[in-house]
Amino acid sequence: MNKKLVSAVLAVALGAGAGYALNAYAQAKPADVIKYRKAVMTVQSWNMRPMALMVKGQLPYDAALFSWYAGVVEQTSHMLPDAFAPGSDKGAETKARPEIWKDAGKFTQAVERFKADTASLVQAASKGNLNAVKGPFGAVAKNCGGCHKQFRSK
């Protein structure tokens, strides 16, 4: 049941992402983009937590679930550019720092690195081995933290 719910939420989020990809810059209100951004981040966080617990040994390693969570994070990584559309720095409460738009090149590099790291994590997770995912998961987590430190207000 949980997997079905997550699948449904992800399908809706990805569908919304496709819609934003077509018109994010032209029609979306900044407050809507911020709402979308928060939803993407919530989905990513929701899926990172259990992987972190498995890597730390605080939750039994389940290769199928780990692979599922990694796939969700990888898929949502492609939603990030639309989640930070120009003009979405205002319009609703947001912790996104102005540097995202002032230094868009640097932010884009961070997003591309995150996409690559999550793709590596998915590949490692497909092996079904906890030791195989530890390094790639660490890279994804480090990437998350680095981006949050640089581009998110506390």
Secondary structure, DSSP 8 states (H G I E B T S, - for coil): -HHHHHHHHHHHHHHHHHHHHHHTTTT--HHHHHHHHHHHHHHHHHHHHHHHHHHTTSS---HHHHHHHHHHHHHHHTTHHHHT-TTTTSSS---B-THHHHTHHHHHHHHHHHHHHHHHHHHHHTTT-HHHHHHHHHHHHHHHHHHHHHHB--
